[in-house]
Amino acid sequence: MSGDLYLGDPQFLVFVDGQQIGSAHEIHAARAAGQWQEVTVDASVAPGAHTIEVRFINDAWGDGDRNLYVGWIDAGGTRIQGDDATDFVPGVNSYAGLNADTAALLTNSSLHYDWVLHG
């Protein structure tokens, strides 16, 4: 995860199959400096199909803008690129010139990722 830091750091929640996992996470890695921050979230799930949601919760703007960027998600040994979200729309919730595999949350919104845990 990375962010555009403006008047505070981007915060997000993680849900698996609609259930919130843990509390809010805060990103201190600055996208402008090329920084990325790994966030580990533990959830016990049965083998099968699941949905992971990343929900940006504290957008802000003014003389700057606070945004959240998802580079990838590693889930159960599977890497899912940020722009593989089922609801990612390039040009709508993406940022020009960003790494092609990255999804951007430019307003309070969420991204959903389909994932299958093999048992």
N, C-alpha and C positions, 0 to 999 in steps of 0.2 A: 504494500500500500504506500501511497505517497500523497502529498497534498499541496495545495496552494494555501499557505498560512497567512491569514489576515485576521487581526483582532482575535486571536485564539487559533487553536488547532482543530482540524476536522475531526468529528466524532462519528462513529457508526455503531450499529448493532448487527449481530449475526443471528439468523434464524435457520433452523434445519426443520424442514417439513412444517413450517409455521410456528415452531416452538423457539422462543428466544433462548440463546445459549450464552450464559454469563451476562455481564453488564456492558455498558458502553465502553468502546475502545477509542483511544485518542491517537492520532497520527502526528508525529513530530518531524517526520522526514519531509524535506522541502523538494518538491518536484523541480523547481527552478534550479536547484543545485545538483540535480540528478540523483537524489537520495531515495532509497526505498527502505521501508521498515517491515520486518516480518512480524506477523501477529499470529499467535497460536491459540486456537480455540478447540477444546476437547468436547466431543459429544459421543455418546454411546448410541449406535444405531444398528439395526438388524441388516443383514444382507438384503439387497434389492434396490429399487429406484427411490431416489430422494431429491429434494430441492433445497439448495442452499441460497439464502437471500442475504445480501449485503445492503443495509439501509442507512444512507447518509442522513443525519438528524440535526445538524446545526449550521446550515448554510448561512453566509453573511456576505454583504457587499457594501460598497461605498467608494472610498478612494482606492480600494483593492477588491479582491474577491476570494472567498474561501471555497475550495473545491476538493473533492476526494477522487483518487485514481486507483483502480484495481488493475494490477499487472498480471496476476495469476492467483489461482487457489489450488493448493495441494490437498486432496481429500482422499483418504484411504489408499494412497499410493498412485493416484491419478492426478495429473496436472491439467487444470482447466484454465485456458488463457482468459484474461479479463474480458476481451471482446466476444467470447463465446457465450455470453449471457443470452438467455432466450429472449430477452426484451431489449437488447442493445440495438440502437438505431444510429449508425454512423451519420454524422452531420447534425443530429438532433441532440444527443447527449454525449457527443464526442468533442474533442478539442483538436483543432487543426494542427498538424505537425507532430502530434503525439505518436509514440510507438504504435505501430499497427495492431499489436496484440493487446493494447491497454484500453480499458473502458473508463470513462470519466463520468462522475456524478457532479453536475454543475449546479444543481439545485437539490433541495431535500427530495430524495427519490430513492428508488432501490433497483438493484439488479438481481436477477434470478438465474441460477445455474442448475442444470439437470446433471445428476450424478448417480452412478450405479455402484454400489458397494458389492464386490464379489466376495462370497463367503467361503 
